[in-house]
Amino acid sequence: MKKILILTLSILGINAHSQQKVMTKELLWQLGRVSPIGLSEDGKYLYYKVGTPDVGENKINTAYYSVSIDGKRVKNLENADGLVADKNTGPGNEYVLSHEEVKITKVLGKDYYEGVEKSDVYIYDELDYRHWDTWNNGTFNHVILTNKKTQEKIDLLKDEPYHSPQKPFGGDEDYIWSPDGKKVIYVSKKKFGTAYALSTNTDLYEYDIDTKQTKNLTESNPGYDTHPSFSPNGDLTWLQMKHDGYEADKNDIIVRHRGMDINLTAAWDGTVDSYVWSKDGKKIYFTAPVDGTVQLFEVNFPGVTKIAVNVKQLTKGDFDVTGIVGFVDNRVILTRTDFNTATEVFSYDLKSKKWLQITHVNDALYAKIGKSKFQKRYVTTTDGKKMLVWVILPPNFDPNKKYPTLLYCQGGPQSALTQFYSFRWNFQLIAAEGYIIVAPNRRGMPGFGVEWNEAISKDWGGQPMQDYLTAIDEVSKEPYVDSKRLGAIGASYGGYSIYYLAGIHQNRFKSFIAHCGVFDLESMYGTTEEVFFTNWDSGGPYWEKDNAVARKTYAEFNPKNKVANWNTPILIFHGGIDYRVPIGQGQEAFQAAQLLGIKSRFVYFPDENHWVTKPQNAKVWQGEFFRWLKETL
């Protein structure tokens, strides 16, 4: 029986015979990148900014705009100052919150010795000596309370070697005012050195301005506590993960009401991305991955009554709801993307269920090009489970032709594979270059229940690899897939997947591309900065010989142990300041390929981290990506 059930064939765009222009690398870097700032107090206007790449200057230029909530009247602005209420100014306007780096510990050579100001030396006694793309120089992010009249500053973490906001990605969402303006709630992981590198235990701390005392509000929870806010009724609310060391744990919404912590999403089989309270305090709206997309949900707040908690999905379709901006009457203002469209702002009417696009930053450019078609399929895996696979087809797709086809391997490893729009891993661009993309929601991805999400931990090279092979094998049965011209591509865990598949694919693939992938699980354990991640996913250190789980991981699931089977051309990208998956991983893979006599290429970005962020570097990345495919596929 045929395993593939085609549920939908979404054709977004043009007739196969019209042969419109398609997305190009040059056009991609002309797109505006929309970021909402907020709504006017009366709800009549949306304020937003647009970042536009200036490739010549190697930077992103930012412009500011307002648009009426019906999307009809757009106005240029000089800046966004004063347009939206400043969440960091206290309710009494006496104090303002901010954050800055504060020197706390001795690290540099000149911290220890006089007369060596020109020395370039770092001295460490514990781990956490570097994080993401930065070496620890003894400074820490601290929340600062400033008196607006006197300019007196109060450091809420004075003399403490801890971060708030959290590094590397935390911002001012990590600290908020209490409704009465007398306290500040902030997020911090109050662990230092090696303990910091081994744990995900962030907590919410309450600083009392009058007493200058700090209290841990979430001490009983050993995992992440993040994203604090207050309900319209003054109830502290946050997102919580239960397990220490598990960064991709189920994320739940917690409300502290009358001294009780109520988990609103405990019984719901999913994980929360972001949330916002309704204006009346009766509901929380949140975004979450589901079935290969990200959608808008709501959950009611029953308080201490016996009313049942009910989670309800509000939106559905082949798109991602990527953020909640706010509310206007019965409409939710949201950001949205899909495989063919970068971020724009929409309103969604909760009563009529109708969508209205508010910003139209890239409409003119998109109108000139043909969009990709995509299929949403389900295949049966080797263990009898149903798995969603996105298949993206080229614009002007002709089912009577045969196309080279790429298996896309998602990173994370527990990141959702949804209707995202990336400016590097851009499916619209890849398809426009004449390639079919097969993107399976393999084991480990959220949106299909907690069990599916957790199944990848400690099984990196097991069932997820079989899921990949099932997806490409099933789609390759289509007459328009050139089964003699298959490639596989991926970054991070996706890069690991490429290195691992290279040793087990049995000549399915003709070409591989890996970006910042894990090649050797042992050296990865010895050099990555967030040790809690490798402890959880690998099962522990490689030296624990009596640890059966870890022993299996390092023996069976280590790509380097299968290098003797490599026989396929491979392109390797790696960033020089990637400390999550350090540069040695890419170097080891390239050296192995070269010494095996395999056609291979190493593209090194000295000033990039786990990603590629600079416009000119990104253009080179895309140039090398497609040059390699033309050479090998």
N, C-alpha and C positions, 0 to 999 in steps of 0.2 A: 504494500500500500504506500502511496506517495506520502512522504512525511510533511511536506510543506503545504500549509494551508494559507492561501493568500486572502487576507481579510480586507485589505484596502489597497487601492492603487491610486494614490493622490497625484494628480497631474496638475502641477502648479505652473502654468505658463503657456507654452506655445505648441503649435502643431508641428509634427516632425518634419513637415515639408517646407516650413517657412524659413528655416535656417537663419534665425536672428543672430545678432552678435551675442557673445557669451562673456561671462566673468573672466577677467584677466588679472594678473598680478598687479598691473598698473591701476586698474579700476578699483581693486580691493583697497589700495592705499589712498584712494580718494574719498572713501566712505567716511561720513561723520560718525563719531562714537557718542551716543546720546546718554547723558546721566541726569536724571531728575534731581532737582534741589529741594523742591517742596511746593506746597500750594499757598496761595494768598489766604489771608485770614477769612475773607468772605467766600472763598472757594470758587471764585470766578476765573482765576488765572493759575496756570502752572508755570513755575520757573524751572529752567533747565540749562545745562551747559552742553556744548558739543566740542569734543576734541577731534581735531583734524590733523592727520600726519603731515609734517613738512619734511619730506624725505631728504631734500637738499640740506636742510639745517639739522637733520637727524633728531627731530623732536616732535612733540605733539602740541599744536597751538590750541588754545581754549577760547571759545566765544560763549557769551551768555545771552539768553533769550527769555521772553515771556510769551505765552500763547493762551488765548481764551480757552476755556474748558471744552468748548465745542470744536476746537481745532481750527477755527477760521481766521483768527487775528494773531499774527506773529509780530513781535517787536524785538529789535536788537537792544541789548542793554550793555552798559559799560562794565558792570560787575554785578555780583549778587548780594552786595552788602546791604543788610537791613531789610531785605525782601521777605525773609522767612524768620519766624521767631527763633532766637538763638537758644538752643536747649542747654547751652553751657552757662548761661546767665541765670543766677538764682532767682527764685520767685520774688524776693525782696529787692532785687537788682543791686544788692550791696556787694556781692561777690561774683566772680566769674571763674569757671573751671577751665583748665588747659592741661597740657602735659609737656614735659621736656626731659632731656637726658641729664642725669645727675651723676657725677663721679662719686663712686662709693668705695670700690676696692682697688688695691694695688695690683697692677698687672704688667705695666710697661717697665722696661729697664730703668727709665728715668724716674719712675715712682720709687725705686729702691736706692738708686745711687745718684750722687751729685756729680755735676760736670759731664754728664753724658746725654745732653739734650738732643744731640743728633743721632743717638743710637736708635736702632729699629729692632727692638727685642720685646717679646711677649713671654711672660713667665706664669705657668699655671700649676696649681696643685690638685685641681679636680677637673672633671668634665664640664660640659657647657662652655668649652673654650671657644667654640664658634657655633653659629646658628644661621641656617638658611644660606646667606651669602656674606656674612659679616663676622669677623673675629671679635671676641669679647675684649674690650679695652678697659673694662672696669666701670663703665657707665651703665645706668639702668633707667628705663622709662619710669617717671614718677608723675602722679597726678598732683597738680599745683592749684591751690586756692588763692586767688588774688583779690585783695580788697580794692574795689574800683576807686575809692576816694584816696586812700593813703598809699596804694600800690604795694602794700605789704604782702609778701608771699608766704604761704604756709605749704610746706611739703608734706603731703598726707602719708608718705612712706619714709619719712625722714630717717636717714642713716641705714635704711633697710636694703639689702642686696637682692631686691625682688623687682619684677616688672609690672607696671600697670600704666598704659595698655600693654597687653601681651605681645611679645615678639613671635614671629616676624610680621604678622598681618593685622594686629589689633590697632584700633584707632579710638576716636572719642566715643564710640559706642560702648567702650569698656568702662565708662563712668557716667553717672546720672545723679541728679538732685532728687531728694525726697520731696514729696508734694508740699510740705511746709517750709522747705528751704533751710532746714536746720541740720540736715545730714546729707552726706554724700555716699553713694553706693558705688564701689568699684570692683573690678575683676582682677585677681592676682593669683599666681601660683607661688605661694610663699615657701619655696624650696630653693636651695642653693647648690651649685656645682653638680656633682654626680647625681645627687637626689633629683635635681631639676630635670636632668636628661633622661631619667628613668620613669618619670611620672607625668600624668595628664591631670593631676588633681588641682584644678583651679577652683577658687572659692569666691563668693561674694562677701565683701567686707563693708561694714558700715562705719563711717567716720562721723563723730558728733562734733560739730563746730564749737559748741559751748564748752563741753568737757574735754575736748581734744582726745577723746578715747576712741579706740578702734575695736570693733567686734566682728568676729567671723560668723556670718549668718548661715553658712551651709557646711559647717564642719563635719556633719555626719555623713555627707556624701563623698565617696572616694574618687569619683570621676570628674569630668568637666562640669562646671557651673558657669554659664555665660549669658550674654545678651539680656541684662537686667532692664526692666521697665516697671512702671506702675500703672495699674488699671485706673480708669476714671474714678473709681471708688477708693483708691489708695492702697490696693493690694499689690505687694511686690510680686513680680512675675519674672521667670527666667527659663532658659533652656538647660536641660540637665542630661548628662550621660552617667550611667551607674558605675562602670568599671574603670578602675585606675589602669592606665597604660593602653587603653583601647580607644584610639582616636576616631574610629568610625562606628562607635556604638550607637544604638538607637537613641535618637535625640527627642526628648519629651518636653512638653510645656508644663511647668510647675507654677502654681499660684498659692501664695501664702495668705490664707484667709482666716482671720480670728485665731491665729496661732497654729493653724493646721496647714500642712503642705499637701495640696491637692494636685495629683498628677492627672491632667485632663486627657492625655493621649496614651495612658498606660495600656489600655485594652485594644488600642488601634494598631494594626499590623503594618506600621510604617515609621518613617523618621522625618522630623521636621527640619526644614531649611531656615525659615524666617517667619516672624509673626507680628501682628498688630492688633491691639484691642479695638473693638467697635466703640463708637462715641458714647453709647449708653451703658457700656460695661457689662452687657449681657452675653457677648460672644467674643471669641478670638478668631481672626482670620489668619490663615497661615499658608505657606507654600511648601510643597513636598513632591518628591519624584513619585511617579506612578506610571507603569506600563510604557516606559520609554519616553516619557515627557515629564514636565514639571507643571503642576496644576494648583489652582486656588482651592483651599478647603476652609471650612468653618467648624468650630466646636463651641457648644454652648457652655456657659459657666453656671452651674447650679448652686454655688455656694455650699452651705452646710445642709441644704434641703435634700430630700430623697429623690429629687428629679434625676433621671438617668442622664449621664454624659453621652452625647451623640456627636460623632464626627461625620461630616458630610462633605463630599466632593462637589464643588460648585461649578467648575469649568471643565471642559473636555474638548480635546481636539489635537491635531498634529502641530503643536507649538509648545513653547515653554513660557510659563509665567515666572519671570525672573526676579520680581520684586514688587512690594506693595508701597505705593507712595503716600496714599491717604484716602480720604472719603469726601465725597460731595453728594449730599442728600442720600439717595439709595444707590449711588454708584461708587465702585471701588476704582481708584486710579492705579494702574499697574504698568509694569514694563513687560514686553514680550519679545521673543525671538522665534525663529524657526530656521531650518537648514538653508533657506534662501533669503533670509532677511535679518539684518543686524538689529540691535535694540531700538525699539520705538516705544512711545508711551501711549497707552490706551485707557479708555474707561470701560468698565463692565457693569451693566445695570443688573443689580441683584434680583429685580422683579421681572423685567422683560427678558433677561438673559441675552441682551444685545450688546455687541461690541461697537465701540467708536474709536477710531484712531485719532489721537490728538496731535502728535508730532509727525511730521512728514519729511524728515531731514534727508533721507536717501531715496525718496520716491522717484525723483527725476532720473537718477542714475539707473535704478532698477527697471524703469520703464523702457530703457533702451536695450536691455539684454534678455536673452532667454533664460528661464529658470530651470533648475534641475527638477526631474521627476523623482519620486521616491515610492518605494513599496514597503508596507509594513507586513512582515511575515512571521509566522510561528513555525518552529521546527521542533522535532522530537529529539532530545539529547540521548546520549548513549545509556543513561540511567533512567530513561523513560519520562523525563520532565519536559514541559513545554517552555520553549525559549523564544523570546522576541528577537527578530533580526531586522534591522533597517537595511534596505538596499537602495542606494542612491544612484540614479541613472543620469547619463549625460544629457544636457539640453539637446534638442534635435535628435533625440534617441530614435533609432531605427531598429525594430526587433528582428529585422532580417539580416542585420550585420552582427559580427562578433567583436566583442570589446575586451581589451585587457582589464583585469579585475584585481582590486586590492582588498585584502582583509585588513580592516582597521582594528587595532588592539588598544582598548582604552586603558588609561592609567588609573592611579588611585592607591591601591587596587580597588577601593570601594567608592569610586566616583560614579555618579549616574551618567549613563550614556543616553542623552535625551536630544531634543531639538535645539541644540546649542548652535551659536554662531561664533566661531573662532576666527581671529585675524591671522592665524598661522595654520592650524589644522582645519582648514576651511573646506568643507565638503563641496560647497558650491563651486569653488575654484578647481578642486581636484576633478570633479565630474566634468567641468567645462573643458578640461585638458584632454578629455576623451576616455576617462577611466570610470568603470563601475566600482562602487565602494560597498563592501559588505561589512556591516557594523553590528556584531552580535552583543546582546545584553547578557553576557556570560555570567557564570556564578560570581557572586561578590558585589553585584551592582544593586543599589537601593531602588525601590519602586516595585518590587515583586515579593514583598514580605521580608520580615526580619531573618527568617531561616535562610532564604536565598542570599541575602546580603552577607550573612556571617559565614557562608559555606566556603569562602576562599581562604580564610585565615588558617594558616598551617597546612594549606593544600595548594600552594601556588602552582606547582607543576602537575597537579592531578586533574581533577574534573574540569577546571577552567580551560585547560589545554584541549581536552576532548570537546568541550563546547565550541572552541574556536574551529577545530577541524570539522565538526559536524556542520557548522554554519557554511564554511567555504565549500565543503563537499556537496551539500544540498543545493546551494545556489549555482554551483558549477554545472549542474544538470540542465540548466536553462540553455536553449540553443544560441542565445546571444552572448553567452559568456565564453570567451576563448580560454579553455581550460589548460592550454599550453602556455598561456601568458598570465600567470597568477603571481601576485606579489603580496607581501605582508608588511605593515607599517605600524609604528607605535612609539609612545614616549613613556618614561618612568616605568611603572609596572608594565605598560605596553612595550617599552624597550626591553625589559626582562623577557616578556613574551616572545619577542623577536629572537633574542638570543637562545631561548629554550626551544622554540619551534625549529630553529635552524638545525638543531640536533635530533629532531624526531619527525620531521615533516615527510620523510620518505619521498622526496623529489616532487612534492606537490607544487612548490613555489620556485619561481625563476629568479626572484629578486627580494631582498630584504632592506628595510630602512629602520634604524633604531635611534631614538633620541634620548639621551640621559637615562639609559637603561641600566638595570642591575645585572652584572655579568657573573660576579663571584659573591655568593651569599656570605662567605666567611670574611672576606676583606670588607664587604659592605658593613657587616656587624662591627668590624674594628675601626671604621672611619666615619660612619654616618653620625649626625649630631643628636637626633632624637632616638635614643636607644630604646625607649619604650615601644616604638614602632616595630623594630626588628625583634625585640623580645616577644611581643604579642604574635606577630605574623609568622615568625620562624619557630616559635616555641621555646626560645631561650638561647643561650650562648652555644657556640659550636664546640666548646671544650667539655660540655657536660655529657660524658660518654654514657652515663646511666639514664639520660633523658631520651626516651624512645622517640618522642615527637620531634625534638630538635635533631636527633641523629638521622631520622628519615628525611627531614628538610634538607640538611646539608649534604646528604649523600644522593638522594634521588631527585631533588628539585633544584639542584645547583647547575645553572647552564654551563659553567666551565667544565663540569664532569662529562659533558656530551659533545665537547668540541671536536673530538676525533671523528664525529659523524658530519661535521660541517662540509658542505660542498657547493654552496650557493653564494653568488655575489652579495656583498653587504655594505651599505653606507651607514656610517656611524657619526652622529652629531653629539657634541658634549660641550657644556659650559665650564669655564675655568673656575668660577666661583660658585659652583653648585656643591654645597656641603650636605645636602640631603642624599643625593647619589653622587659621591665625589668623582672627580675627573678620572681617577685610576680605573674605574669600572669601564669607561669607554676605551681607555688606553689598552687595558688588558685584552679586550675583545678585538680591537684593531690589530694588536700585535699577534694574537693567535691566528687571525685570518690571514695576515701577511705571511707568517711563517708556514702556514699550510698551503700557501700558493694560491689562495682564493682572491679573485678580484675584489678589492675593498678600497674604501676611501674614508678618511678621518677628517671631519670638519670641526675645527676647534674655535670656540668663541671665548677669548680670554676674559672679557668683561661681562659675560652673561651668567645668570644663575641656572636654576632648574628650567627656566623659561627663556624665551628670546624676546626682549622688551624694546630694544632700540630699532627704529624704522629701517635704517640701512642694513643692520645685521639681519633683520627679518626678511628683507628683500633678497639678501644673499642666501639665507636659509631656503627660501622658496625656489630660488634659482637652482641651487644644488639639488634640491628634492626632485624637481622635474627633469633636470639634466641627467640625473642618475636613472630615473625611470626610462627615459628615452634610450639610454645606453644599454640597459639590461632587460627591458621588458618589451 
